[in-house]
């Protein structure tokens, strides 16, 4: 039997802790794992692209546990009443290869993305940052708003989306949270939203080389949390923002970000810093108050490993964690056929086999 966490389980887990506290605890797990960067087997995610979206597998291992995430990204799904992103993941024991946990990650992914965004901003944004522009008010926006409010002390949000319905949804959800110390302003343009912002978070969904932010919008000292550009051909920042002399670009895993991040627009020798280098002290997250810092985030498998490991720990603290019958238990591990029992051992007649094959063959 394998531990199982479904959507209803995740709703219960997050409701019990509260989204803000859950993301703060998850950020601590992610930071702990990034500090063990050298222990992980790392690779860029495997992606299969289609005209309508992408399906990806994201594996990693620290030699003790292995994890992978299945995730899709289909921006046109919303028009069909479907989620843009769905995901699930597995945590496994390296010594035996046995899966330990099968979990939904559709709800977990924006939680871990926001936790990672706020964690990076702790190391990169100015400590006195209080105003954040949130460009793109879709499925991930509430998570980003809550994480930055709780973990960074953001006290004002400036909101913009090309789809007014997305902003309507976000404002309703923010109002329902009752965060009196987090006022927000609906803006008429990106330019209006970023004016006076200390942190700018872009989390748009269109799969194209967009220029959501242009150089003239960027003020000295800003921190840019670029989340939406996360696959080949999908960007949000004008390349000249990255080229600024006073800019510092931090990525999660450089080989993957070269293909999928904002830096896909730039030559291979363009200098970037990996987040693990910031945590280790090998490189600063910010050199001065006037520096423009950019977290070019695409999401990396280590963050999903952290989330799955954390969920497995939480699941283990329950008296009766949910289980799923995924792996057979055998008295004799060499007798897998015996699992079928006597009925499985009996041979069907040729006539029965042909009839069964006919039923299974599509017309």
C-alpha positions as CSV (number, residue, x, y, z in Angstrom):
1,X,0.0,0.0,0.0
2,X,1.2,3.5,-0.9
3,X,0.3,6.7,0.9
4,X,-2.1,8.8,-1.1
5,X,-3.0,12.5,-1.0
6,X,-5.9,13.6,-3.3
7,X,-7.4,17.0,-3.9
8,X,-9.7,16.8,-0.9
9,X,-6.8,15.8,1.3
10,X,-4.8,18.8,0.2
11,X,-7.8,21.1,0.9
12,X,-8.0,19.7,4.4
13,X,-4.2,19.9,5.0
14,X,-3.9,23.6,3.8
15,X,-7.1,24.6,5.6
16,X,-5.8,23.1,8.8
17,X,-2.6,25.2,8.7
18,X,-3.9,28.1,6.7
19,X,-2.4,28.9,3.3
20,X,0.1,31.5,4.6
21,X,1.5,29.3,7.3
22,X,1.6,26.3,4.9
23,X,3.6,28.2,2.4
24,X,6.0,29.6,5.0
25,X,6.6,26.0,6.3
26,X,7.1,24.8,2.7
27,X,9.5,27.6,2.0
28,X,11.6,26.4,4.9
29,X,11.7,22.9,3.5
30,X,12.7,24.2,0.0
31,X,15.4,26.3,1.5
32,X,16.8,23.4,3.5
33,X,16.9,21.3,0.3
34,X,18.5,24.0,-1.8
35,X,21.2,24.2,0.9
36,X,21.9,20.5,0.0
37,X,22.2,21.4,-3.7
38,X,25.3,19.2,-4.3
39,X,23.5,16.1,-3.1
40,X,20.8,16.2,-5.8
41,X,20.8,14.5,-9.2
42,X,19.7,17.4,-11.5
43,X,18.4,17.5,-15.0
44,X,16.2,19.8,-17.0
45,X,12.7,18.6,-17.2
46,X,11.6,16.5,-20.1
47,X,9.0,18.3,-22.2
48,X,6.8,17.3,-25.1
49,X,5.2,20.3,-26.8
50,X,2.1,20.5,-29.0
51,X,0.4,23.4,-30.7
52,X,-1.9,23.8,-27.7
53,X,0.5,23.3,-24.8
54,X,3.2,21.2,-23.1
55,X,3.3,18.1,-21.0
56,X,6.4,17.7,-18.8
57,X,8.1,15.3,-16.4
58,X,10.3,16.7,-13.7
59,X,12.5,14.1,-11.9
60,X,15.2,14.5,-9.2
61,X,16.8,12.5,-6.4
62,X,19.1,13.1,-3.4
63,X,20.2,9.5,-3.3
64,X,17.8,8.6,-0.5
65,X,14.5,9.6,-2.1
66,X,13.4,10.1,-5.7
67,X,10.6,12.2,-6.9
68,X,8.9,13.2,-10.2
69,X,6.1,15.5,-11.2
70,X,3.8,15.1,-14.2
71,X,2.6,18.6,-15.2
72,X,0.9,20.1,-18.2
73,X,0.5,23.7,-19.3
74,X,-2.3,24.5,-21.8
75,X,-3.2,28.2,-21.8
76,X,-6.2,27.7,-24.0
77,X,-7.8,25.3,-21.5
78,X,-9.5,28.1,-19.6
79,X,-11.7,29.0,-22.6
80,X,-13.0,25.4,-22.4
81,X,-13.7,25.5,-18.7
82,X,-10.5,23.4,-18.0
83,X,-7.5,24.1,-15.8
84,X,-4.5,25.6,-17.5
85,X,-2.2,23.5,-15.3
86,X,-2.7,20.0,-13.7
87,X,-0.2,17.9,-11.9
88,X,0.5,14.9,-9.8
89,X,3.7,13.5,-8.3
90,X,5.4,10.5,-6.8
91,X,7.9,10.2,-3.9
92,X,9.9,7.0,-3.9
93,X,12.5,5.1,-1.8
94,X,15.8,4.9,-3.8
95,X,17.0,1.8,-1.9
96,X,14.0,-0.3,-3.0
97,X,12.5,1.7,-5.8
98,X,9.1,1.4,-4.1
99,X,6.8,4.5,-4.3
100,X,6.1,5.9,-0.9
101,X,3.6,8.6,-1.8
102,X,1.3,9.4,-4.7
103,X,0.0,12.9,-4.5
104,X,-2.0,15.5,-6.3
105,X,0.2,18.5,-7.2
106,X,-2.3,20.7,-9.1
107,X,-3.1,22.6,-5.9
108,X,0.4,22.1,-4.4
109,X,2.2,23.6,-7.4
110,X,1.0,27.2,-7.0
111,X,1.7,26.8,-3.2
112,X,5.3,25.8,-3.8
113,X,5.7,28.3,-6.6
114,X,4.6,31.2,-4.3
115,X,6.7,29.8,-1.5
116,X,9.8,29.7,-3.8
117,X,9.0,33.3,-5.1
118,X,8.8,34.7,-1.6
119,X,11.9,32.7,-0.5
120,X,14.0,34.1,-3.3
121,X,12.7,37.7,-2.6
122,X,13.8,37.4,1.0
123,X,17.4,37.1,-0.3
124,X,17.0,39.5,-3.3
125,X,14.5,42.2,-2.7
126,X,15.2,45.3,-0.6
127,X,14.2,44.6,3.1
128,X,12.0,47.7,3.1
129,X,9.9,46.5,0.2
130,X,6.2,47.1,0.9
131,X,4.4,47.6,-2.4
132,X,4.0,44.8,-5.0
133,X,2.6,45.0,-8.5
134,X,0.9,41.8,-9.5
135,X,0.7,41.5,-13.3
136,X,-1.5,38.5,-14.3
137,X,-4.4,37.8,-11.9
138,X,-5.1,34.2,-12.9
139,X,-4.9,30.9,-11.0
140,X,-1.6,31.6,-9.2
141,X,-2.1,35.2,-8.2
142,X,-3.8,34.7,-4.8
143,X,-1.0,32.4,-3.7
144,X,1.7,35.0,-4.7
145,X,-0.2,37.7,-2.9
146,X,-0.6,35.8,0.3
147,X,3.0,34.5,0.3
148,X,4.5,38.0,-0.2
149,X,2.2,39.6,2.4
150,X,3.0,37.0,5.0
151,X,6.7,36.3,4.3
152,X,7.9,39.6,3.0
153,X,5.7,42.2,4.7
154,X,4.1,43.5,1.5
155,X,1.4,46.0,2.6
156,X,0.0,47.2,-0.7
157,X,-0.9,45.4,-4.0
158,X,-1.3,47.0,-7.4
159,X,-3.2,44.7,-9.7
160,X,-3.5,44.4,-13.5
161,X,-4.7,41.8,-16.0
162,X,-5.7,42.1,-19.6
163,X,-8.8,40.1,-18.6
164,X,-10.9,42.1,-16.1
165,X,-12.7,39.0,-15.0
166,X,-9.4,37.6,-13.6
167,X,-8.9,40.7,-11.5
168,X,-12.5,40.5,-10.4
169,X,-11.9,37.0,-9.2
170,X,-8.7,37.9,-7.4
171,X,-10.2,40.9,-5.6
172,X,-13.2,38.8,-4.5
173,X,-10.8,36.2,-3.0
174,X,-8.6,38.8,-1.4
175,X,-11.6,40.5,0.2
176,X,-12.8,37.1,1.5
177,X,-9.5,36.6,3.3
178,X,-10.2,39.7,5.4
179,X,-6.7,41.1,5.1
180,X,-7.3,44.6,6.3
181,X,-3.5,45.4,6.2
182,X,-3.3,44.5,2.6
183,X,-5.1,47.1,0.5
184,X,-5.1,46.7,-3.2
185,X,-5.6,49.0,-6.2
186,X,-7.0,47.9,-9.6
187,X,-4.9,49.5,-12.3
188,X,-5.7,50.3,-15.9
189,X,-2.3,49.3,-17.3
190,X,1.0,47.6,-16.6
191,X,2.6,51.0,-16.5
192,X,0.2,52.3,-13.8
193,X,0.6,49.1,-11.8
194,X,4.4,49.1,-11.6
195,X,4.8,52.8,-10.9
196,X,6.0,53.1,-7.3
197,X,6.3,49.3,-6.8
198,X,9.2,47.8,-4.9
199,X,8.5,44.3,-6.2
200,X,6.9,43.4,-9.5
201,X,5.5,39.9,-10.0
202,X,4.6,38.8,-13.5
203,X,2.6,35.6,-13.7
204,X,0.9,35.6,-17.1
205,X,-0.3,32.6,-19.0
206,X,0.1,33.2,-22.7
207,X,2.5,30.9,-24.4
208,X,4.4,33.5,-26.5
209,X,7.3,35.8,-26.4
210,X,5.5,38.6,-24.7
211,X,6.9,41.9,-23.4
212,X,4.8,42.5,-20.3
213,X,7.6,44.7,-18.8
214,X,9.7,47.1,-20.9
215,X,12.9,48.9,-19.8
216,X,11.3,52.2,-19.2
217,X,9.0,50.7,-16.5
218,X,11.9,49.5,-14.3
219,X,13.1,51.8,-11.6
220,X,16.4,51.3,-9.7
221,X,16.1,49.0,-6.7
222,X,13.1,47.1,-8.0
223,X,12.9,43.3,-7.5
224,X,11.3,41.5,-10.5
225,X,9.7,38.1,-9.7
226,X,9.3,36.7,-13.3
227,X,7.2,33.6,-12.9
228,X,5.1,33.3,-16.1
229,X,7.8,32.7,-18.6
230,X,8.5,29.0,-18.1
231,X,8.9,27.2,-21.4
232,X,10.6,27.7,-24.8
233,X,9.0,30.6,-26.7
234,X,7.3,32.0,-23.5
235,X,8.7,35.1,-21.9
236,X,7.5,38.2,-20.1
237,X,10.4,40.6,-19.9
238,X,12.0,42.7,-22.6
239,X,15.6,41.4,-23.1
240,X,17.0,44.8,-22.4
241,X,15.8,44.6,-18.8
242,X,18.1,41.6,-18.3
243,X,21.0,43.4,-20.0
244,X,20.9,46.4,-17.7
245,X,24.3,47.2,-16.2
246,X,22.7,47.4,-12.7
247,X,20.7,44.1,-13.0
248,X,21.4,40.8,-11.3
249,X,19.7,37.7,-12.7
250,X,19.1,34.7,-10.4
251,X,17.8,31.4,-11.7
252,X,17.0,28.0,-10.2
253,X,18.9,25.6,-12.4
254,X,20.8,27.3,-15.2
255,X,20.7,24.5,-17.9
256,X,16.9,24.4,-17.6
257,X,16.5,28.2,-17.4
258,X,18.6,28.6,-20.6
259,X,15.9,26.8,-22.5
260,X,12.8,27.9,-20.7
261,X,13.4,31.1,-18.7
262,X,13.7,34.8,-19.6
263,X,17.4,34.2,-20.3
264,X,16.4,32.1,-23.4
265,X,16.5,35.5,-25.1
266,X,20.2,36.0,-24.4
267,X,23.5,34.4,-25.5
268,X,24.7,31.3,-23.7
269,X,27.6,33.2,-22.1
270,X,25.3,35.7,-20.4
271,X,26.2,35.6,-16.7
272,X,23.6,34.4,-14.2
273,X,23.6,33.2,-10.6
274,X,21.9,30.0,-9.4
275,X,19.8,30.4,-6.3
276,X,21.8,27.8,-4.4
277,X,24.9,30.0,-4.8
278,X,23.1,32.8,-3.0
279,X,22.1,30.5,-0.1
280,X,25.7,29.2,0.2
281,X,27.2,32.7,0.2
282,X,29.1,32.2,-3.0
283,X,27.2,35.1,-4.6
284,X,25.0,37.9,-3.2
285,X,21.3,38.1,-3.8
286,X,21.6,41.9,-4.0
287,X,24.7,44.1,-4.0
288,X,23.1,47.5,-3.3
289,X,19.8,49.2,-2.7
290,X,19.9,50.6,-6.3
291,X,20.5,47.2,-8.0
292,X,17.7,45.7,-10.0
293,X,17.3,42.1,-9.0
294,X,15.5,39.6,-11.3
295,X,14.4,36.1,-10.2
296,X,14.0,34.3,-13.5
297,X,11.8,31.5,-12.1
298,X,10.6,28.5,-14.2
299,X,10.1,26.0,-11.4
300,X,12.6,23.2,-10.7
301,X,12.1,19.6,-9.7
302,X,13.8,20.1,-6.3
303,X,11.0,22.3,-5.2
304,X,8.5,19.5,-6.0
305,X,10.7,17.1,-4.2
306,X,10.6,19.3,-1.2
307,X,6.8,19.6,-1.4
308,X,6.3,15.8,-1.7
309,X,8.7,15.1,1.1
310,X,6.9,17.7,3.3
311,X,3.5,16.2,2.5
312,X,4.8,12.7,3.2
313,X,6.0,13.9,6.6
314,X,2.6,15.5,7.3
315,X,0.8,12.3,6.1
316,X,2.9,10.2,8.5
317,X,1.8,12.4,11.4
318,X,-1.8,11.3,10.8
319,X,-3.3,8.4,12.8
320,X,-4.8,6.9,9.7
321,X,-3.2,8.2,6.5
322,X,-5.0,7.4,3.3
323,X,-3.5,4.5,1.3
324,X,-3.8,3.3,-2.3
325,X,-3.5,-0.2,-3.5
326,X,-0.8,0.5,-6.1
327,X,1.9,-2.1,-5.4
328,X,1.1,-5.8,-4.8
329,X,2.2,-7.6,-1.6
330,X,3.4,-11.1,-2.3
331,X,4.4,-13.9,0.0
332,X,6.7,-15.0,-2.8
333,X,8.0,-12.0,-4.7
334,X,9.0,-14.3,-7.6
335,X,5.4,-15.5,-8.1
336,X,3.7,-12.5,-9.6
337,X,1.5,-14.6,-11.7
338,X,0.1,-16.3,-8.6
339,X,-1.5,-12.9,-7.7
340,X,-4.1,-13.7,-10.3
341,X,-5.3,-16.7,-8.4
342,X,-6.8,-19.9,-9.8
343,X,-9.2,-18.0,-12.1
344,X,-6.3,-16.2,-13.7
345,X,-4.3,-19.4,-14.1
346,X,-7.1,-21.1,-16.2
347,X,-6.6,-20.8,-19.9
348,X,-9.4,-19.4,-22.0
349,X,-10.5,-21.3,-25.1
350,X,-9.5,-19.9,-28.5
351,X,-13.1,-19.0,-29.1
352,X,-13.3,-17.0,-25.8
353,X,-10.0,-15.2,-26.6
354,X,-11.2,-14.2,-30.1
355,X,-14.5,-12.9,-28.7
356,X,-12.7,-10.9,-26.1
357,X,-10.4,-9.5,-28.7
358,X,-13.3,-8.5,-30.9
359,X,-14.9,-6.6,-28.0
360,X,-11.6,-4.7,-27.3
361,X,-10.9,-3.8,-31.0
362,X,-12.2,-0.4,-31.9
363,X,-14.5,-0.3,-35.0
